[in-house]
Amino acid sequence: MDPYVDLLKFVLPELLITHFDLANNKIKDKVLHLYFEEKKDVPQEFSSSMIIAHGFHKEITIQDFPLRGKTVYLHIKRRRWLDKNTKQVVQRDWELVAQGTRLTVEFAAFLKALSKY
């Protein structure tokens, strides 16, 4: 096991670490930018079809928990897949962003619980 990946599992949403590769990172002032790309592994839900990787969707940017006094932005590129038989573009259904926000689901839930106090 890669010790960096193990560490990231404690800091970032597990979904990201499991299904995405960390492609880049940048620290600018007090802001940490982490760039993720969906892995090229064929999604299990499409394993019965003949699909191939077919580029990426537009990158989304969401805010996550601050780390060491730095604001954290996750830049996520989800993969598109082409079904060779139907010529239809397919994708996984991810729930990365809390509805109505630009925050991760976990961070939005934390802020919601915090606001009740």
SETIVO-536647 format. One record per residue (C-alpha): z, x, y; residue number from 1; chain. Coordinates in steps of 0.1 Angstrom, whole numbers. Layout:
REM residues N
(zaza (Z; X; Y); NUM; 'A') ...
END
This chain:
REM residues 117
(zaza (0; 0; 0); 1; 'A') (zaza (-7; 11; 35); 2; 'A') (zaza (26; 14; 54); 3; 'A') (zaza (9; 3; 87); 4; 'A') (zaza (-3; -29; 71); 5; 'A') (zaza (31; -36; 57); 6; 'A') (zaza (47; -31; 92); 7; 'A') (zaza (21; -53; 108); 8; 'A') (zaza (30; -81; 84); 9; 'A') (zaza (65; -82; 101); 10; 'A') (zaza (51; -83; 136); 11; 'A') (zaza (19; -104; 135); 12; 'A') (zaza (10; -137; 118); 13; 'A') (zaza (5; -130; 81); 14; 'A') (zaza (-28; -149; 81); 15; 'A') (zaza (-43; -122; 104); 16; 'A') (zaza (-32; -93; 82); 17; 'A') (zaza (-44; -110; 50); 18; 'A') (zaza (-78; -121; 61); 19; 'A') (zaza (-87; -99; 91); 20; 'A') (zaza (-91; -62; 98); 21; 'A') (zaza (-76; -46; 129); 22; 'A') (zaza (-108; -32; 145); 23; 'A') (zaza (-94; -18; 177); 24; 'A') (zaza (-64; -18; 200); 25; 'A') (zaza (-59; -10; 237); 26; 'A') (zaza (-28; -7; 259); 27; 'A') (zaza (-35; -14; 296); 28; 'A') (zaza (-5; -15; 319); 29; 'A') (zaza (20; -37; 302); 30; 'A') (zaza (-5; -55; 281); 31; 'A') (zaza (-14; -48; 244); 32; 'A') (zaza (-48; -60; 232); 33; 'A') (zaza (-53; -61; 194); 34; 'A') (zaza (-89; -68; 182); 35; 'A') (zaza (-94; -84; 148); 36; 'A') (zaza (-125; -91; 127); 37; 'A') (zaza (-126; -114; 97); 38; 'A') (zaza (-130; -95; 65); 39; 'A') (zaza (-163; -97; 47); 40; 'A') (zaza (-147; -110; 15); 41; 'A') (zaza (-164; -142; 4); 42; 'A') (zaza (-141; -172; 10); 43; 'A') (zaza (-126; -187; -21); 44; 'A') (zaza (-136; -222; -11); 45; 'A') (zaza (-173; -211; -11); 46; 'A') (zaza (-172; -190; -43); 47; 'A') (zaza (-193; -215; -62); 48; 'A') (zaza (-221; -212; -36); 49; 'A') (zaza (-245; -183; -29); 50; 'A') (zaza (-233; -173; 6); 51; 'A') (zaza (-238; -142; 26); 52; 'A') (zaza (-221; -129; 58); 53; 'A') (zaza (-241; -141; 88); 54; 'A') (zaza (-225; -126; 119); 55; 'A') (zaza (-195; -137; 140); 56; 'A') (zaza (-185; -166; 161); 57; 'A') (zaza (-176; -159; 198); 58; 'A') (zaza (-144; -140; 201); 59; 'A') (zaza (-113; -160; 209); 60; 'A') (zaza (-83; -146; 227); 61; 'A') (zaza (-48; -159; 221); 62; 'A') (zaza (-14; -148; 233); 63; 'A') (zaza (13; -139; 208); 64; 'A') (zaza (50; -128; 210); 65; 'A') (zaza (56; -100; 234); 66; 'A') (zaza (64; -66; 218); 67; 'A') (zaza (86; -39; 234); 68; 'A') (zaza (82; -55; 268); 69; 'A') (zaza (44; -57; 266); 70; 'A') (zaza (24; -89; 266); 71; 'A') (zaza (3; -92; 234); 72; 'A') (zaza (-32; -107; 233); 73; 'A') (zaza (-50; -111; 200); 74; 'A') (zaza (-88; -110; 202); 75; 'A') (zaza (-101; -126; 170); 76; 'A') (zaza (-137; -127; 157); 77; 'A') (zaza (-142; -152; 129); 78; 'A') (zaza (-171; -146; 105); 79; 'A') (zaza (-199; -170; 98); 80; 'A') (zaza (-215; -174; 64); 81; 'A') (zaza (-250; -186; 54); 82; 'A') (zaza (-254; -207; 23); 83; 'A') (zaza (-286; -193; 8); 84; 'A') (zaza (-294; -225; -11); 85; 'A') (zaza (-289; -250; 17); 86; 'A') (zaza (-296; -227; 46); 87; 'A') (zaza (-264; -241; 62); 88; 'A') (zaza (-240; -220; 82); 89; 'A') (zaza (-204; -224; 69); 90; 'A') (zaza (-170; -211; 80); 91; 'A') (zaza (-134; -211; 70); 92; 'A') (zaza (-112; -236; 87); 93; 'A') (zaza (-85; -215; 105); 94; 'A') (zaza (-55; -229; 123); 95; 'A') (zaza (-49; -198; 144); 96; 'A') (zaza (-43; -214; 178); 97; 'A') (zaza (-16; -241; 185); 98; 'A') (zaza (-34; -273; 196); 99; 'A') (zaza (-37; -276; 234); 100; 'A') (zaza (-27; -239; 240); 101; 'A') (zaza (-40; -204; 239); 102; 'A') (zaza (-10; -193; 219); 103; 'A') (zaza (-5; -185; 182); 104; 'A') (zaza (11; -214; 163); 105; 'A') (zaza (43; -194; 157); 106; 'A') (zaza (47; -184; 194); 107; 'A') (zaza (40; -219; 206); 108; 'A') (zaza (67; -233; 181); 109; 'A') (zaza (91; -206; 194); 110; 'A') (zaza (86; -215; 230); 111; 'A') (zaza (88; -252; 222); 112; 'A') (zaza (122; -247; 205); 113; 'A') (zaza (134; -225; 233); 114; 'A') (zaza (126; -251; 259); 115; 'A') (zaza (149; -276; 242); 116; 'A') (zaza (180; -255; 251); 117; 'A') 
END
